[in-house]
Amino acid sequence: MTVNTRPSLLRIDSSADDSGESVSRRLTTLFTDLWCERHGTAGYRHRDLAVEPVPPISSAYCVLGRRVEVKGLVPPSEVGALVENAEEEREWALTLPLITEVLAADTVLFGVPMYNFAVPAALKAWIDRVTFPGAFPEGSLAGTRVVVVLARGGAYGPGTPREAFDFQEPYLRAYFGDLGVAGEHLHLVRAEMTLADRLPELARFQPFAEKSLAGATAALTTLLTG
């Protein structure tokens, strides 16, 4: 489980849009600003997957992972002793810092836009790499709070015509649930119809978009002040 002497926040943005129009980035910035006002900046860490993409896993990563599984899922601190060549050493050097960041954080904040009904490739690459065999044994994330900001250009919530097209929220619920993060420790906050103010064909949905954004803003604020 996480052991920290002070509150710590790891923020992970995955939107490719850094122009200032990204709703997921605006909302993760809001949460971060409020968190830093309350706790200071010393425990804050930001990883931008668009600026610093995580390389996709390679064959060497898979071979090393299987070796770890055969050994009985050794903890990350012991994986280095099982590395057998330069390729595996490189893969582990790319992987261990990501695992360490997650384990060190009290709160992990994700900004996740919906791309083609699912999560961005940049986030999937991070998930594939950080979820190394044995990285998060049972109980290691106990007490870690995960906050996921979901931004969707359309509407995919329960009861909407495109509910069945949502492979973003169900995937993340399943992923974090499998790691033991669920219930009061997992918060998914949606902002929908985020393109209503930019696309003429969606203009009629702008009141819905504004209400959804206001709801997401309120939910994130309540998580820190409620």
C-alpha positions as CSV (number, residue, x, y, z in Angstrom):
1,M,0.0,0.0,0.0
2,T,1.1,3.6,-0.4
3,V,3.1,5.1,2.4
4,N,3.7,8.9,2.3
5,T,4.7,11.4,4.9
6,R,2.8,14.1,3.0
7,P,-0.1,14.3,0.5
8,S,1.0,13.5,-3.0
9,L,-0.7,13.9,-6.4
10,L,0.3,12.4,-9.7
11,R,-1.4,14.0,-12.7
12,I,-1.4,12.2,-16.0
13,D,-2.7,14.0,-19.1
14,S,-3.3,12.1,-22.3
15,S,-5.0,14.6,-24.6
16,A,-3.0,15.3,-27.8
17,D,-4.5,18.8,-27.8
18,D,-2.3,21.3,-25.9
19,S,-3.8,24.4,-27.5
20,G,-5.8,25.3,-24.5
21,E,-9.1,24.0,-25.9
22,S,-8.8,20.5,-24.3
23,V,-11.6,20.0,-21.8
24,S,-9.8,17.2,-20.1
25,R,-6.7,19.3,-19.6
26,R,-8.8,22.3,-18.3
27,L,-10.5,20.0,-15.7
28,T,-7.2,18.3,-14.6
29,T,-5.7,21.8,-14.2
30,L,-8.7,22.9,-12.1
31,F,-8.3,19.9,-9.8
32,T,-4.5,20.4,-9.6
33,D,-4.8,24.1,-8.8
34,L,-7.3,23.3,-6.0
35,W,-5.1,20.5,-4.7
36,C,-2.0,22.6,-4.7
37,E,-3.8,25.5,-2.9
38,R,-4.6,23.0,-0.1
39,H,-1.4,20.9,0.0
40,G,1.3,22.9,-1.7
41,T,3.4,21.9,-4.7
42,A,6.0,19.7,-3.0
43,G,4.0,16.5,-3.5
44,Y,2.8,17.3,-7.0
45,R,4.1,15.4,-10.1
46,H,2.8,15.9,-13.7
47,R,3.3,13.4,-16.5
48,D,2.1,14.6,-19.9
49,L,1.8,11.7,-22.3
50,A,1.5,13.9,-25.3
51,V,4.7,15.8,-24.6
52,E,6.6,12.8,-23.4
53,P,5.0,9.7,-25.0
54,V,5.6,6.3,-23.3
55,P,7.1,4.0,-25.9
56,P,5.0,0.9,-26.8
57,I,6.2,-2.3,-25.2
58,S,8.5,-4.5,-27.1
59,S,9.4,-8.2,-27.4
60,A,12.1,-7.7,-24.7
61,Y,9.5,-6.3,-22.3
62,C,7.3,-9.4,-22.9
63,V,10.1,-11.9,-22.5
64,L,11.2,-10.2,-19.2
65,G,7.6,-10.1,-18.0
66,R,7.2,-13.8,-18.6
67,R,10.4,-14.6,-16.8
68,V,9.1,-12.6,-13.8
69,E,5.8,-14.6,-13.9
70,V,7.7,-17.9,-13.9
71,K,9.7,-16.7,-10.8
72,G,6.4,-16.0,-9.0
73,L,5.8,-12.3,-9.6
74,V,8.8,-10.8,-7.8
75,P,8.4,-7.2,-6.6
76,P,9.6,-4.4,-8.9
77,S,12.7,-3.9,-6.7
78,E,13.9,-7.4,-7.6
79,V,13.2,-7.3,-11.4
80,G,16.5,-5.8,-12.3
81,A,18.3,-8.9,-11.1
82,L,16.4,-10.9,-13.7
83,V,17.4,-8.7,-16.7
84,E,19.5,-10.7,-19.2
85,N,20.5,-8.3,-22.0
86,A,20.6,-4.7,-23.0
87,E,17.2,-4.7,-24.6
88,E,15.6,-5.9,-21.4
89,E,17.6,-3.4,-19.4
90,R,16.3,-0.6,-21.6
91,E,12.7,-1.8,-21.3
92,W,12.9,-2.0,-17.5
93,A,14.6,1.4,-17.3
94,L,11.5,2.8,-19.1
95,T,9.1,0.9,-17.0
96,L,10.2,1.2,-13.4
97,P,9.9,5.0,-13.0
98,L,6.3,4.8,-14.1
99,I,5.5,2.1,-11.6
100,T,7.3,4.0,-8.8
101,E,5.3,7.2,-9.5
102,V,2.0,5.4,-9.1
103,L,3.0,3.6,-6.0
104,A,4.3,6.9,-4.4
105,A,1.0,8.8,-5.0
106,D,-1.9,9.2,-2.6
107,T,-4.0,10.5,-5.5
108,V,-3.6,9.7,-9.2
109,L,-5.5,12.1,-11.6
110,F,-6.1,11.1,-15.2
111,G,-7.2,13.4,-18.0
112,V,-8.8,11.1,-20.7
113,P,-10.5,12.4,-23.8
114,M,-12.5,9.9,-25.9
115,Y,-10.8,9.1,-29.2
116,N,-12.8,6.9,-31.5
117,F,-15.0,5.6,-28.7
118,A,-12.0,4.6,-26.5
119,V,-9.0,6.0,-24.6
120,P,-6.1,7.7,-26.5
121,A,-3.2,5.5,-27.7
122,A,-0.9,7.5,-25.5
123,L,-2.7,6.4,-22.4
124,K,-3.0,2.8,-23.6
125,A,0.8,2.7,-24.1
126,W,1.2,3.9,-20.5
127,I,-1.2,1.3,-19.2
128,D,0.5,-1.5,-21.2
129,R,3.9,-0.5,-19.8
130,V,3.1,0.3,-16.2
131,T,1.0,-2.9,-15.7
132,F,4.1,-5.1,-15.6
133,P,3.7,-8.6,-14.0
134,G,3.9,-8.2,-10.2
135,A,4.0,-4.3,-10.4
136,F,0.8,-3.9,-8.3
137,P,0.3,-7.0,-6.1
138,E,-2.9,-7.3,-4.1
139,G,-3.1,-4.5,-1.6
140,S,-0.3,-2.3,-3.0
141,L,-2.9,0.3,-4.2
142,A,-5.0,0.1,-1.1
143,G,-5.9,3.6,-0.1
144,T,-4.8,5.2,-3.4
145,R,-7.5,7.5,-4.8
146,V,-7.9,7.5,-8.6
147,V,-9.7,10.4,-10.2
148,V,-10.5,10.0,-13.9
149,V,-11.7,13.0,-16.0
150,L,-13.5,11.8,-19.0
151,A,-14.1,14.2,-21.9
152,R,-16.4,13.2,-24.8
153,G,-17.2,15.3,-27.9
154,G,-20.7,13.6,-27.9
155,A,-23.0,12.0,-25.4
156,Y,-22.4,8.4,-24.4
157,G,-23.8,8.2,-20.8
158,P,-26.5,5.9,-19.6
159,G,-29.7,6.1,-21.7
160,T,-28.2,8.0,-24.6
161,P,-28.4,6.5,-28.1
162,R,-24.7,5.9,-28.2
163,E,-24.3,4.4,-24.8
164,A,-23.2,1.1,-26.4
165,F,-20.3,2.9,-28.2
166,D,-18.6,3.8,-24.9
167,F,-15.4,1.8,-24.7
168,Q,-13.8,4.4,-22.6
169,E,-15.4,4.4,-19.1
170,P,-16.2,0.7,-19.0
171,Y,-12.6,-0.1,-19.9
172,L,-11.1,2.1,-17.2
173,R,-13.6,0.8,-14.6
174,A,-12.5,-2.7,-15.4
175,Y,-8.8,-1.9,-15.5
176,F,-8.7,0.0,-12.2
177,G,-11.1,-2.5,-10.6
178,D,-8.8,-5.3,-11.5
179,L,-6.0,-3.5,-9.7
180,G,-8.3,-3.3,-6.6
181,V,-9.2,0.4,-7.0
182,A,-13.0,0.7,-6.8
183,G,-15.8,2.0,-4.7
184,E,-15.0,5.1,-2.8
185,H,-11.4,5.2,-4.1
186,L,-12.4,5.4,-7.8
187,H,-14.0,8.6,-9.2
188,L,-14.9,8.9,-12.9
189,V,-16.1,12.4,-13.8
190,R,-17.7,13.0,-17.2
191,A,-17.9,16.1,-19.3
192,E,-20.0,15.4,-22.4
193,M,-20.8,17.2,-25.7
194,T,-17.6,19.1,-25.4
195,L,-17.7,19.9,-29.1
196,A,-21.1,21.5,-29.0
197,D,-19.6,25.1,-29.0
198,R,-17.4,24.4,-32.0
199,L,-19.4,22.2,-34.4
200,P,-22.5,23.8,-36.0
201,E,-24.3,20.4,-36.2
202,L,-24.0,20.1,-32.4
203,A,-24.9,23.7,-31.5
204,R,-28.4,22.7,-30.3
205,F,-26.7,20.6,-27.6
206,Q,-24.8,23.5,-26.1
207,P,-27.0,23.9,-23.0
208,F,-26.5,20.2,-22.3
209,A,-22.7,20.6,-22.7
210,E,-22.6,23.6,-20.4
211,K,-24.6,21.7,-17.7
212,S,-22.3,18.7,-18.1
213,L,-19.2,20.8,-17.8
214,A,-20.6,22.6,-14.7
215,G,-21.4,19.2,-13.2
216,A,-17.9,17.9,-13.8
217,T,-16.4,21.1,-12.3
218,A,-18.6,20.8,-9.2
219,A,-17.8,17.1,-8.8
220,L,-14.0,17.7,-8.9
221,T,-14.3,20.6,-6.5
222,T,-16.3,18.5,-4.1
223,L,-13.7,15.8,-4.1
224,L,-11.2,18.3,-2.6
225,T,-13.5,20.4,-0.5
226,G,-16.5,18.3,0.3
